[in-house]
């Protein structure tokens, strides 16, 4: 089931602090993260797998790259899955040493390959072209390969990555010969990687992927190359609907590690969860600024739109919403929760029953910790919003809201236009 937040006299509490106080003190829109939940999520997934096998969690930081969140995960012992030189540098800045970061890019330029190799992080190669280019740029570098397992899973087509014909990874038929070529080129070959997609809610596809990976590990061994790890990517789904079932991470861990230990000599399993670790740690608080009865529909107009949280507009994703100052109150009608962006696609939630929303109320949007802030934009020239971290009733600002002036900071007007 989706995790709820405490309700004290009708007010939502996040990490022991009133959501209303946070909204008043820091302003809205604001992403609010509960530090304890973050630590718990990390420990849950690490604990589930490490019971059985040497396990490395490489948090997929694309989900949320706030430096304070990265600091917490660094303290917990996490590693990092990074997809760009920007993410690599951000994680180094947050205190991760290069040996705890793995880079998995797609369509990587030589410039980026060089910059990443210079930081010393391991590179997970996505194509034969990338391998040949890296051999010239950084001979002998530590590498693994992302393969296309031919299995996909995810909350929608836009985030399924592992199917045959995907733009990601080495096609199955080319895998063994690519490892043999990597050996000839003198690379320090460490492991094998796959990622089927994001937000899938079933264990089956993970098992199918692991079956493919363990088979390949043995084929690669027969070709004279021993691997240290299997990296099963990310993609563990979380419940977004209040009554939705959670994936059983413990059972998943038991079955997957069993398959690895039964069939291979591999000693280490790596996972790259992003969503699972950060999703339910964070709510987006947005102030109700306008209420409209449009005859056929009622609207709750908020100060956050798809510039602040794009998932509903982009993927039609469901995010649970509640009024943080009317928790547990009887619902009166159905509303669309919408934002300040000038497109009718700008919505946060459709047809939700809410308890008589009023101007000045605060809407809490659940499960905003993964791919929330990290996908936000300046569309309609709206500055990026603030972020707050709560621990034990104490709230800290962990990102200042952007200013209007900052919107222009990289622009230049040619002399002749002045
Ligand atoms: N590893 C690799 C190689 C990935 O490509 C991804 C996600 C992950 C790990 C982490 O997946 P997770 O555990 O978070 O599902 N923007 C989309 C999600 C895109 C995920 C892309 N890759 C969304 O908002 O749902």
Boltz pocket constraint, residues with backbone or C-beta under 6 A from the ligand:
constraints:
  - pocket:
      binder: B
      contacts: [[A, 60], [A, 63], [A, 81], [A, 104], [A, 159], [A, 161], [A, 195], [A, 197], [A, 198], [A, 199], [A, 233], [A, 234], [A, 235], [A, 236], [A, 272], [A, 273], [A, 274], [A, 275], [A, 276], [A, 311], [A, 315], [A, 370], [A, 371]]
      max_distance: 6.0
